[in-house]
Amino acid sequence: METPIWTSNLILSFKITSMSSLKLQEQIAQRVERLLLRYEELQRTNQLLTEQVSQLTHERDQFKSRLESARNRIDALLERLPEDVVAKDAK
């Protein structure tokens, strides 16, 4: 008994669909893998940037402290100057 043509076409169609479905699954799996790698890279980059921000914030705070100390020393020196010298410089 010979297989009807429609059965052969159905089997061929199923094989083609299965093959294209496998290709699609492989493409999706590859994309997901790339996204996971990119996510890990972004996490590492974010961690490094967070550390850098912390270091720069600490450095800024040190500079602010040094600036305040310098201002206080200058103010103390200005207070020790005689009034006539300070008045001359203001003119």
NORHUMO-V135943 format. One record per run of one state. SS is the DSSP state (H for helix, E for strand, L for the rest). FROM is the first residue (numbers start at 0). TO is the last residue. Records with the same first field share a line. If there is no record, write none. Layout:
SS->FROM-TO / FROM-TO
This chain:
L->0-3 / 80-81 / 90-90
H->4-79 / 82-89
